[in-house]
Amino acid sequence: MNISSLLRALPIFAELTDPDLGQVATRCVARTVGGGHVLFATDDVCRGLYVVESGRVRVYRLSPDGREQVLQIEGPGRAVGELPLFDGGKHPASAITLEASRLVFLPREDFEELCRTQPSVAQAVILSLGRQLRHLVNVTETLAFRDVAARLAMLLSSYADRVGVPTMEGMVLTLHRTQAELSLEIGAARESVSRAYRQLRDRGMIEMLSDHRLRIPDLERLRALARGG
């Protein structure tokens, strides 16, 4: 994939003009790494921004007793490690590739220079921070007040918006995740996620097509459940 096209799909760069985006692209380097490659660990100094061209990256934190909380599993077209790029702090989480992955890397020094010299880049960053703050508020509310079925509905709705395939019968979604990975991502036990799947299926909100493929007949209905409706 062309690096400019890959960057264009990211919220922080989506509004840039083609010349500005081209300047960002020239500062990027691409490389391929194997599965199990650690991009960064919690409290590492940020070296730059990673963008997944192919493969998958798990972003996670470890509790003091060693339990893992998956924050995100990022696939093609998604960025990894944005937060410390913005505030100059350390990484608040760890990131590791789940399989062989091709990544595009934008060094932090180059990003900071572009923000200083290109007002349009700085404006895009500000807008992105606002969107991410709203997302974090929604995630916090979901984990604090909603049951596992609502959390799962929110997660599936989010994936459908990103990678769902519309059909006459509804939105078809392929999940490259195990139930164990999903349970970590929404902060629930695996058995609870299994029950939530059954609840959504029994209520007609999802239809399982295979182990990793499902259909969402009415995406708005699923979103309503995610919102607590």
C-alpha positions as CSV (number, residue, x, y, z in Angstrom):
1,M,0.0,0.0,0.0
2,N,1.2,3.5,-0.7
3,I,2.3,5.2,2.5
4,S,0.3,8.3,1.9
5,S,-2.9,6.3,1.4
6,L,-2.2,4.4,4.6
7,L,-1.7,7.6,6.5
8,R,-4.8,9.2,5.0
9,A,-6.9,6.5,6.7
10,L,-5.7,7.7,10.2
11,P,-7.9,10.3,12.0
12,I,-4.9,12.5,12.8
13,F,-4.0,12.9,9.2
14,A,-7.3,12.5,7.4
15,E,-7.8,16.2,7.0
16,L,-4.4,17.1,5.7
17,T,-3.9,18.4,2.2
18,D,-2.1,16.1,-0.2
19,P,1.1,18.2,-0.1
20,D,1.1,18.2,3.7
21,L,0.4,14.5,3.8
22,G,3.2,13.9,1.3
23,Q,5.6,15.6,3.7
24,V,4.5,13.3,6.5
25,A,4.9,10.3,4.3
26,T,8.5,11.2,3.3
27,R,9.5,11.0,7.0
28,C,8.1,7.5,7.4
29,V,10.0,4.2,7.1
30,A,8.5,0.7,6.5
31,R,9.7,-2.6,7.9
32,T,8.5,-6.1,8.4
33,V,8.8,-7.9,11.7
34,G,7.9,-11.4,12.9
35,G,5.2,-12.4,15.4
36,G,6.1,-11.8,19.0
37,H,8.1,-8.6,18.2
38,V,7.8,-6.1,21.1
39,L,7.3,-2.6,19.7
40,F,7.5,-0.9,23.1
41,A,6.9,-1.7,26.7
42,T,5.0,0.2,29.4
43,D,7.1,3.3,30.6
44,D,9.4,3.1,27.5
45,V,10.3,6.5,26.0
46,C,8.3,7.1,22.9
47,R,10.4,6.8,19.7
48,G,7.6,7.4,17.3
49,L,4.3,6.3,15.8
50,Y,3.6,2.9,14.3
51,V,1.0,2.3,11.6
52,V,0.0,-1.3,10.8
53,E,0.1,-2.0,7.0
54,S,-0.5,-5.8,7.5
55,G,-0.7,-8.1,10.5
56,R,-1.9,-7.5,14.0
57,V,-0.6,-5.7,17.1
58,R,-1.8,-6.3,20.7
59,V,-1.7,-3.3,23.0
60,Y,-2.0,-4.3,26.7
61,R,-1.2,-3.5,30.3
62,L,-0.2,-5.8,33.1
63,S,-1.7,-5.5,36.6
64,P,0.6,-5.7,39.7
65,D,-0.4,-9.3,40.1
66,G,0.6,-10.1,36.5
67,R,-2.9,-10.2,34.9
68,E,-3.1,-8.9,31.3
69,Q,-5.7,-6.3,30.2
70,V,-5.9,-6.0,26.5
71,L,-6.6,-2.4,25.5
72,Q,-6.7,-2.8,21.8
73,I,-5.8,-5.3,19.0
74,E,-4.9,-3.2,16.0
75,G,-4.9,-4.4,12.4
76,P,-4.2,-2.9,9.0
77,G,-4.8,0.8,8.7
78,R,-4.6,1.4,12.5
79,A,-2.1,3.4,14.5
80,V,-0.2,2.2,17.6
81,G,1.4,4.4,20.2
82,E,-0.2,7.8,19.5
83,L,-0.6,9.1,23.1
84,P,3.0,9.8,24.1
85,L,3.7,11.1,20.6
86,F,1.3,14.0,21.5
87,D,2.4,14.7,25.1
88,G,6.0,13.7,25.1
89,G,5.5,11.2,27.9
90,K,6.3,7.6,28.2
91,H,4.2,4.7,26.7
92,P,1.3,3.9,29.1
93,A,1.0,0.4,27.7
94,S,2.9,-2.3,25.9
95,A,2.6,-3.4,22.3
96,I,3.6,-6.7,20.6
97,T,2.9,-8.2,17.2
98,L,0.6,-11.2,17.1
99,E,1.9,-12.4,13.7
100,A,4.3,-11.3,11.0
101,S,3.5,-7.7,10.4
102,R,4.5,-4.9,8.1
103,L,4.7,-1.6,9.9
104,V,5.2,2.0,8.9
105,F,7.1,4.1,11.4
106,L,7.1,7.9,11.8
107,P,9.9,9.1,14.2
108,R,8.8,11.3,17.0
109,E,11.3,14.0,16.2
110,D,10.0,14.3,12.6
111,F,6.4,14.5,13.9
112,E,7.2,17.3,16.3
113,E,9.0,19.2,13.6
114,L,6.0,18.9,11.3
115,C,3.7,20.2,14.1
116,R,5.9,23.2,14.7
117,T,6.3,24.1,11.0
118,Q,3.0,23.0,9.5
119,P,-0.1,24.5,11.3
120,S,-2.4,22.2,9.4
121,V,-0.7,19.2,11.0
122,A,-0.9,20.7,14.5
123,Q,-4.7,21.3,13.9
124,A,-5.2,17.7,12.9
125,V,-3.5,16.6,16.1
126,I,-5.8,18.8,18.2
127,L,-8.9,17.4,16.6
128,S,-7.6,13.8,17.0
129,L,-7.0,14.4,20.7
130,G,-10.6,15.6,21.2
131,R,-12.0,12.5,19.5
132,Q,-9.8,10.2,21.5
133,L,-10.9,11.9,24.8
134,R,-14.5,11.3,23.9
135,H,-13.8,7.7,23.1
136,L,-12.1,7.1,26.4
137,V,-15.0,8.7,28.3
138,N,-17.3,6.2,26.5
139,V,-15.1,3.2,27.2
140,T,-14.8,4.2,30.9
141,E,-18.6,4.5,31.2
142,T,-19.1,1.1,29.5
143,L,-16.7,-0.7,31.8
144,A,-18.1,0.9,34.9
145,F,-21.8,0.7,34.3
146,R,-22.7,-1.8,31.6
147,D,-23.0,-5.5,31.7
148,V,-20.9,-7.8,29.6
149,A,-23.5,-8.1,26.8
150,A,-23.5,-4.3,26.4
151,R,-19.7,-4.3,26.4
152,L,-19.6,-7.0,23.7
153,A,-22.3,-5.1,21.7
154,M,-20.2,-2.0,21.9
155,L,-17.1,-3.8,20.8
156,L,-18.8,-5.6,17.9
157,S,-20.4,-2.3,16.8
158,S,-17.0,-0.7,16.7
159,Y,-15.5,-3.5,14.7
160,A,-18.5,-3.4,12.3
161,D,-17.9,0.3,11.7
162,R,-14.3,-0.3,10.9
163,V,-14.2,-3.6,9.0
164,G,-17.8,-4.8,8.5
165,V,-19.1,-5.8,5.1
166,P,-22.6,-4.7,4.3
167,T,-24.9,-7.3,2.7
168,M,-28.7,-7.5,2.0
169,E,-29.1,-9.6,5.2
170,G,-27.0,-7.2,7.4
171,M,-23.4,-6.5,8.3
172,V,-21.0,-9.4,8.1
173,L,-18.0,-9.3,10.4
174,T,-14.9,-11.4,10.5
175,L,-13.2,-11.4,13.9
176,H,-9.6,-12.4,13.9
177,R,-9.8,-12.8,17.7
178,T,-10.4,-15.7,20.0
179,Q,-13.0,-15.4,22.8
180,A,-10.1,-15.2,25.2
181,E,-8.7,-12.2,23.4
182,L,-12.2,-10.6,23.4
183,S,-12.6,-11.2,27.1
184,L,-9.4,-9.4,27.8
185,E,-10.4,-6.5,25.5
186,I,-13.7,-5.8,27.3
187,G,-12.5,-6.7,30.8
188,A,-14.6,-9.8,31.5
189,A,-14.1,-13.5,32.1
190,R,-14.1,-15.8,29.1
191,E,-17.2,-17.6,30.4
192,S,-19.0,-14.3,30.7
193,V,-18.2,-13.5,27.1
194,S,-19.5,-16.9,26.0
195,R,-22.8,-16.1,27.8
196,A,-23.0,-12.7,26.3
197,Y,-22.6,-14.2,22.8
198,R,-25.5,-16.5,23.6
199,Q,-27.6,-13.6,24.8
200,L,-27.0,-11.6,21.7
201,R,-27.7,-14.6,19.5
202,D,-30.9,-15.5,21.4
203,R,-32.2,-11.9,21.0
204,G,-31.5,-12.0,17.3
205,M,-28.8,-9.3,17.4
206,I,-26.1,-11.6,15.9
207,E,-26.0,-14.7,13.8
208,M,-23.0,-16.9,14.0
209,L,-21.8,-18.0,10.5
210,S,-18.7,-19.8,11.6
211,D,-16.2,-19.7,14.4
212,H,-14.9,-16.3,13.4
213,R,-17.6,-14.9,11.2
214,L,-21.0,-13.4,12.3
215,R,-23.8,-11.4,10.8
216,I,-25.4,-8.4,12.5
217,P,-28.9,-8.1,11.1
218,D,-29.6,-4.7,12.5
219,L,-26.5,-2.7,13.4
220,E,-28.5,0.2,14.9
221,R,-30.3,-2.2,17.3
222,L,-26.9,-3.5,18.5
223,R,-25.6,0.1,18.9
224,A,-28.7,0.8,21.0
225,L,-27.9,-2.1,23.4
226,A,-24.3,-0.8,23.6
227,R,-25.6,2.6,24.6
228,G,-27.7,1.0,27.3
229,G,-31.0,1.2,25.4
